[in-house]
């Protein structure tokens, strides 16, 4: 996660970002502006960032949930925390993300997992509770800018959507996420 805030091309660790996240009626702001682009380390990433990914999991099956853990700003933490204290009726999620890995053969970073266009999902539930939490305490790993952990589980909407994957630079494949109901 530190690599996302303090990018160093010599570190060669995976790094990822959530560039859009709308949870129900709450659209989190893309308010992290000076995040470096791993493919062009001298420049900021093209769009602002909602969160720096610290963990991502998807088993790549069409109906599997995606699990994201990210660091968000205090403003986004406060917005989401307030909503979690009220009734939550809209379970729809709209999100975009990108994960980069380093290709030692090509000696450069490449997109290894990304959504384009944005994905549409549904908040996952664990029993009666939403699989959605936001931390109250700031991260101790990266202290500036102050950031907070947000974790969410997202099931696919009942429609076919595309997730792009790559195992190395120019070794791309696309997989479906979600099944269309008719």
N, C-alpha and C positions, 0 to 999 in steps of 0.2 A: 504494500500500500504506500509505503514511503516513496517508492519509485514514481508513483503517480503525481505526487506533489513536488518531488525533488528529482526530476528526471536526469539520469546520467547515462549516456550511451555506452559507457564502459561497464555498467552494472549488468546489463543484459538479462534482467528479470522481466517476467510477464507483467504487463500493466494494462489496466482497463478503466473505462469511463462510462457512466450513464449520462447520456446527452439530453434525454427527455424522460420525465416520469410524471404521469398523471395517475393518481390513486383516487378513484371515485371522483368527488368534486374538487379535490385538492390537486392543483398543478404546481409542482415544486419548481422554483426558479432555477434556471441555469445561471448561477451567480458566481461560479468559480472561473475567472476569466483568464488568468495567466498560466494555464496548464500547457506544458510543452507537448508538441506533436512528435511521437516516437519515430515516425517516418521522415520527419523534417525537424530535427531537434533544435534548430535555431529559431523556429517559429512556434507560436502558440497554436493549439489545436483549432481547426476551422470554426467550430461552434463552441460556445461556452459549455461548461460542464455542470450537471446537477450534482453528481457524486463521483468520487474516485473509488473504484471497486477494490475491495479487499478479499472478496471471495465470490466465485460464480460456480454454479453447478447446473448442468442439464445433461441427462443421460442420453440425449439425442433421439429418443423415441418420439414419435409424432404426438402422443398425448401426455408425455412427461411434463411435470411442472419445472419451471426455472426458479432457481434460488439465487438471490442477489444480496450481497452484504456490501455496503458502501459507506463512505464517509461523506456527510453532508454538512452544509453550513449551519450556524446557529439559527439563522432566520428560517431555513427549511425545517429544522428540528422543531422549532416553536410552532410553526404552522401545522405540521403533522401531529404534534403532541396535543394541540388544542382540539383538532378534529377527532383524535382517538378518544377524547373524553366525552364526545357527543355521540349521537346515534349515527351509525354508519349503514346507509341503505344502498348506496351505489357501489357495487363491487367491481366495476369495470376498471381496467388498467390499460394505459397506453404508454409505451416506453420504447426507447432506443438505447443501444449500447454498442461499444466497440472494445475489443480486447486485442492487444498486440503481443506478439512473441518475437524473439530474436532468432534469425536464421543464421547459424554460424557459417554455413557454406557460402551464402550470398553476402554475409557480413552486414546485414541490415535488419531492421525491424519490419514486420509485415502484419497486416490484419489477419488474425487467426480465427476470429469469431465476431460476427457483427450482424446487426439487423438493419436492413434497408429495403423497403421503407420501414417505418415504425411498426412494432408488434402490438397486437390487441390481446389482452388477457383478462382473467378474472382473479381477484384476490383468493388465495387458497385459505382454507380453514383447517384448523386442528381441533376437531370436535366442534365446540361452539365458539371458539376463539379464532380471530383472524390471525393468519401467519404473517404478522406485521408488527415490528417493534422498532422503537427509536430510543437510543440511549439518553440518559439524563446527564451523564458525566462526559466531559470532552476527552478525546483521544490523548493518550500519553505518548504514542509513537510519533505523531506529527503534532506539534503544539501550536504552530502558526502556519496557516490560519487555523483558528480554533474550529474543530470539526467533531461531529458526533456520528455514531454508528447507527445506520438504518438497515434493517434486515426485512426481506419480504419474499414470500413464496407466491408464484404466479402460475395459474393454469391457463392453457390456451383457450381463446374464444372458439366456438364451434365453426371455424372457417380455416381453410388452408392458408398458411402464411409461410414465408421463406426466411430461413436463417442461413447465413453464409458462413462456411468454415474453410480453413486452410491449414495444411500441415507444414508448409514451407512457403517461401515467396513464390508466387505463380503456381501453386498447387491447390487450387480452389475447388470446392464442392458446395452444393446447396442442399439443404434438407428441409423437409416440411415440418411445421409445427402447427398442430391443430387439424381437425377433421371437419369437413363441411357437413352440416345437417341439412337434409332436404325435406 
